[in-house]
Amino acid sequence: MTSSNTILNRIFRVLFLTLACLKSVPSGAQPLPTVIKTQALDMVRAVAARDAEKLAIYLPPKLVRDAGGMQGLLTARDTVNKYMKQFGAEIKQIVVGNPGKIISYKKTLQTTLPQTTVVRLMAGTATLESTLVAISEDQGIHWYFVDTSIYHGKKMTDALPELSPELAIPPMKPPVFKADP
């Protein structure tokens, strides 16, 4: 009986080690660019839906605090909604491009993604090209995003002082307005 106990003991050890190894491998592990783009698309859907609570998940915690927490974000959303309604503005489309080079810097991963936003206005459409700065503090599991059309220059470096000097953030382009015929 001791030999069968030894065999069972070995089987349980192998099973336990196998399960422990499997647990350490992320299920459905995807390449980082795919994770970044998937989360960026989820974030822009929250923007288009004006879902401040969902958007807050993708904003760096410092920016949420600086905005006055969740209540501040909700107030900002209401203000934006008011002005959009007043000027007949409606987000028609947000397109996110593929992430650029992923940089490891000061215990974070960082990259940029191009973003194009088309807004319908009373007299036509405006197309805005900007860049999203993406930052992960947990080796790429969760990403925070900052739009350079809102945060740029000193405002960006104040909001995100841990940005890598290697991070290539293209200069902002002026919006392109196309009047209705």
N, C-alpha and C positions, 0 to 999 in steps of 0.2 A: 504494500500500500504506500510505502514511502516513495517508491519510484514513480507511481502515478501522481502522488502529491508534487513531486519534483517536476514532473512534466507539466502538470497543470500550472504550477508556480511559474515555470519558464514561459508558458503560453500567455499567462496574464501579464508578465513583465513585457514581453514583446508587444502584446496588444496595447498595454499602457503606454509604452514608448512610442509606438506608431501613432496612437491618438494624440499624444503630447506634441509630436512633430507636426501632425496635420493641423493642430490648433494654432501653431505658430505661423503657418502659411496662410495669408489672407485668402478667404474664399472669393472666388471670382476675381482674382488679382488682375488688374488691368494696367496697361502702360500709363505712366504719369500724364502724358499729353491727353490721353482719353479721359482720365479722371478730371483733369483741369477743365477741359472743354465741357464735359458733362455737367460739372458743377457751375461753370460760367453760364451755360444755357439755362439751368435751373434758376440762377440768380436773375437773368434778364427776363425770364417769365414772371418772376415776382415783381420786377420793375414794371413790366407791361400791365400786370394785373393790379398794380398799386398796392401790393401786399407787403406792408412795412414789417410785419412780424416775420415773414419768410425772408425778406431782404436782410433783416438784422442778423440772420444766421451767417450771411456771407460778407458782412462788413467787419473790419477789424474791431475788436472790442473797444479799443481806444476811441475810435470814431463814433461808436454808439454812445459811449460815455460823454464825449465832447458835444454830441447832439442833444444831450439832456436825457439820455437813456431811451427806453422804449416810448415813454410819453412824448419826448422830444421828437422822435421819429414819426410818431403818429400825427403830431401837430404839423410837422414839415410836410407830411403826405397830404394832409387836409389843405394846407396852403397851396401846394403844387396843384392839387385837384381843382381848387377854386380858380387859380390863374389859367389853368388849361381850359377850363370851361368858359371863362370870361373871354379868352382869345380864340376859342374854337379850335384848340389844339388837341390832337389825338396821336398817340404813338401808333404808327402803322406797321413798323417792322424794326426789329433789332437783329442784326446779324453779327455773330461772333466768329472771328477767324481762328486759326490754329495757334497754339502757344509757340512762342519763340524758344530760344535757348533757356534751359532751366539751370539756374545758378544756385549753388549752395553757399550761403553766407551767414555767418553768426547764428548758427543753429536753425536757420530757416532755409526753405527752398523758395526761389523767386523766379518769376517769368513775366512776360507781357503777352497780351493777345490784342489783335486789332478788333475794333468794334465799329459798326456802322449803324446809325439810328436814323430812321426816316420818320419825320413828324409831319402830319397833315395840319396845315393852318387854314385860316379862313380864305386866304387868297392864293394858296398854293401849297407846296411841300418844301420842307427844309431837310437836307441830308447832312448829318454831322458825323465826321470820322474822328474817332478818339481811340485811346488805348486803355485797356484794362491792365492794371498791375495786379498780379496774383501772388499771394504769399501763403505759404504753409508753415506752420510751427510744429507739425507732427509728422514730418517726413513724407508729406504728400497725401495723407488720408483726407484732410479737410483743407479747403482753400478759402482765403478771404480775397475780396476783390475791391479795388479802388479805381474809379473812373477818372482819367486824367483831364476830362473836360470839366470836372468839378474841383478836383485837387490837382494843382500843378504848381511848379516853381517852389517857392518857399512854403506855401501851404502844404504841398506834398511832403517836403522834407520835415516839416513840423509834425505832420500827421504820422509819417512813417520814417522815423530817424534811422531805422536799421536797414535802409535800402542799400543794396550793393552798388558801388560805383560802376561796376561792370554792366548793370542793368541798362539796356538800350531802350530809352523812352523817346520815341520820335516826337518832334515838335508838333504842337497842335495845328490843325488846318482850320481855316475859317469855314463856317457852314456854307453850304451851297443852296441857294434858294431858287426854286423854279416856280414862277408865277403861273396861275391857271390861265388858259387861253381866253 
